């Protein structure tokens, strides 16, 4: 299977890539790392990426950013960071990527626990995550050629616990193995339109 992983060099992406690399052909893409570069906030960059890599059997996005700050401090422009990058980046990746996806292929997007269980300073990030969930559930109803679209939504992962623990008081870190299995379920399984939640 030929799998394109965008964000394959990040905290979660590294573990997902390591899991699939032994038995599948991987193409790792990132804004500043990977075999090919892509800025998911730009449709032109996404199109250029697919023109380089050609047809694939699975597209995985573990990329996208959003502004974290207090609700009082967030300006209109701050919301557009997440809207343009994490939300529309993944929407456009799906929209454009479908033309390069082999029959019965899958697209896996990434969000996080903030969609269901937000914490302080995440009004923008939580909004974007929730929007991606709604988009995936709706868009999946209209896919053709056996294509599938799912979302992996993880809690605070153990590999990022030290960095983010103060933002998530009382949250137990989620094992990286469980998170990787969520991506495996989306890519190798039959789910379509599912939000694969890994919060414990």
C-alpha positions as CSV (number, residue, x, y, z in Angstrom):
1,X,0.0,0.0,0.0
2,X,1.3,3.5,-0.9
3,X,0.6,5.8,2.0
4,X,1.1,9.6,2.1
5,X,1.6,10.9,5.6
6,X,1.5,14.7,6.0
7,X,3.1,15.6,9.3
8,X,4.9,12.3,9.5
9,X,7.8,13.9,11.3
10,X,5.9,15.3,14.2
11,X,5.2,13.8,17.7
12,X,2.4,11.5,16.6
13,X,3.5,11.3,12.9
14,X,6.8,9.7,13.8
15,X,5.1,6.9,15.6
16,X,2.5,6.4,12.9
17,X,5.2,6.4,10.2
18,X,7.3,3.9,12.1
19,X,4.4,1.6,12.4
20,X,3.6,1.4,8.7
21,X,7.0,1.7,7.2
22,X,8.0,-1.9,7.3
23,X,5.1,-3.3,5.3
24,X,4.1,-0.3,3.2
25,X,5.5,2.3,0.9
26,X,5.5,5.6,2.8
27,X,5.7,9.1,1.5
28,X,6.4,11.6,4.3
29,X,5.5,15.2,3.7
30,X,5.8,18.3,5.8
31,X,6.1,22.0,5.7
32,X,9.8,21.9,6.4
33,X,10.6,18.2,6.7
34,X,9.9,14.9,4.9
35,X,10.7,13.7,1.4
36,X,8.3,16.3,-0.1
37,X,7.2,19.7,1.2
38,X,3.7,21.0,1.5
39,X,1.9,23.9,3.2
40,X,-1.6,22.7,3.8
41,X,-2.9,26.2,4.2
42,X,-2.3,26.7,0.4
43,X,-4.4,24.8,-2.1
44,X,-1.7,25.4,-4.7
45,X,0.8,23.7,-2.5
46,X,-1.5,20.8,-1.9
47,X,-2.0,20.4,-5.7
48,X,1.7,20.6,-6.3
49,X,2.3,17.9,-3.7
50,X,-0.1,15.4,-5.4
51,X,1.3,16.2,-8.8
52,X,4.7,15.1,-7.4
53,X,3.6,11.9,-5.6
54,X,0.8,10.8,-8.0
55,X,-1.8,8.2,-7.0
56,X,-1.8,6.8,-3.5
57,X,-3.9,4.3,-1.5
58,X,-4.1,6.3,1.7
59,X,-3.8,9.9,2.7
60,X,-3.1,10.7,6.3
61,X,-2.9,14.3,7.7
62,X,-1.4,14.8,11.1
63,X,-0.7,18.5,10.6
64,X,-2.3,21.9,11.1
65,X,-2.1,24.6,13.6
66,X,-4.5,26.8,15.6
67,X,-4.0,29.7,18.0
68,X,-4.1,29.0,21.7
69,X,-4.9,32.0,23.9
70,X,-7.6,33.2,26.3
71,X,-11.0,34.0,24.8
72,X,-10.6,37.6,25.8
73,X,-7.3,37.9,24.0
74,X,-8.2,36.2,20.8
75,X,-8.8,38.6,17.9
76,X,-10.6,37.8,14.7
77,X,-7.4,37.3,12.9
78,X,-6.3,34.7,15.5
79,X,-9.3,32.5,14.6
80,X,-8.3,32.5,11.0
81,X,-5.0,30.8,11.7
82,X,-6.8,27.6,12.7
83,X,-9.5,28.1,10.1
84,X,-7.0,28.4,7.2
85,X,-4.5,25.8,8.5
86,X,-6.0,23.0,10.4
87,X,-9.6,23.3,9.2
88,X,-9.5,24.4,5.5
89,X,-6.1,22.7,5.2
90,X,-7.6,19.3,5.9
91,X,-10.8,20.2,3.9
92,X,-8.7,21.1,0.9
93,X,-6.5,18.1,1.3
94,X,-9.6,15.9,1.2
95,X,-11.1,17.8,-1.7
96,X,-8.0,17.8,-3.9
97,X,-6.7,14.4,-2.6
98,X,-9.7,12.5,-3.8
99,X,-8.6,12.9,-7.4
100,X,-5.3,11.2,-6.5
101,X,-6.8,8.4,-4.3
102,X,-6.9,4.9,-5.8
103,X,-10.3,3.1,-5.6
104,X,-11.1,1.9,-2.1
105,X,-8.5,4.2,-0.7
106,X,-8.9,6.2,2.5
107,X,-8.3,9.7,3.9
108,X,-7.6,10.1,7.6
109,X,-7.7,13.5,9.2
110,X,-6.6,14.5,12.7
111,X,-8.2,16.5,15.4
112,X,-8.1,16.0,19.2
113,X,-10.0,15.9,22.5
114,X,-10.7,19.6,22.5
115,X,-13.6,19.0,20.1
116,X,-15.4,17.2,22.9
117,X,-13.7,18.2,26.1
118,X,-12.1,21.7,25.7
119,X,-9.8,23.3,28.3
120,X,-9.0,27.0,28.9
121,X,-7.4,29.0,26.1
122,X,-8.7,26.7,23.4
123,X,-11.8,28.4,22.0
124,X,-10.2,28.6,18.5
125,X,-8.6,25.2,18.5
126,X,-11.8,23.5,19.9
127,X,-13.9,25.3,17.3
128,X,-11.7,24.0,14.5
129,X,-11.6,20.4,15.7
130,X,-15.4,20.3,16.1
131,X,-15.9,21.7,12.5
132,X,-13.6,19.0,11.1
133,X,-15.7,16.3,12.8
134,X,-18.9,17.7,11.2
135,X,-17.2,18.0,7.8
136,X,-15.9,14.5,7.8
137,X,-19.3,13.0,8.8
138,X,-21.1,14.9,6.1
139,X,-18.5,14.6,3.3
140,X,-18.2,10.8,3.9
141,X,-21.8,10.4,2.8
142,X,-21.0,11.5,-0.7
143,X,-17.8,9.6,-1.5
144,X,-17.5,7.4,-4.5
145,X,-15.2,4.6,-5.8
146,X,-15.2,2.9,-2.4
147,X,-13.3,5.9,-0.9
148,X,-13.5,6.4,2.9
149,X,-13.0,9.4,5.2
150,X,-12.3,9.2,8.9
151,X,-10.9,11.3,11.7
152,X,-8.6,10.3,14.5
153,X,-9.2,12.4,17.6
154,X,-6.7,11.7,20.5
155,X,-6.4,13.0,24.0
156,X,-3.1,14.4,25.3
157,X,-0.6,11.8,24.1
158,X,2.1,10.5,26.4
159,X,4.9,11.7,24.2
160,X,3.7,15.3,24.7
161,X,2.7,15.0,28.3
162,X,5.6,17.1,29.8
163,X,4.9,19.9,27.3
164,X,1.2,20.2,27.7
165,X,0.4,18.7,31.1
166,X,-0.3,22.1,32.7
167,X,-3.0,22.8,30.0
168,X,-4.8,19.5,30.9
169,X,-5.1,19.2,34.7
170,X,-6.4,15.8,35.7
171,X,-6.1,14.3,32.2
172,X,-4.3,11.0,31.9
173,X,-1.9,10.7,29.0
174,X,-3.0,8.4,26.2
175,X,-0.6,5.7,25.1
176,X,1.1,6.3,21.7
177,X,0.3,2.6,20.8
178,X,-3.4,3.2,21.2
179,X,-3.2,6.3,19.0
180,X,-1.3,4.5,16.3
181,X,-3.9,1.8,16.4
182,X,-6.5,4.4,15.7
183,X,-4.8,5.4,12.5
184,X,-4.4,1.7,11.6
185,X,-8.2,1.2,12.1
186,X,-8.9,4.2,9.8
187,X,-6.4,3.1,7.1
188,X,-6.7,-0.6,7.1
189,X,-10.3,-1.1,8.3
190,X,-13.7,-0.4,6.7
191,X,-14.9,2.6,8.7
192,X,-16.2,5.6,6.8
193,X,-17.4,8.8,8.4
194,X,-16.1,7.8,11.8
195,X,-14.6,9.9,14.5
196,X,-12.2,7.5,16.1
197,X,-11.8,8.8,19.6
198,X,-8.9,7.8,21.7
199,X,-9.3,9.6,25.0
200,X,-8.3,7.0,27.6
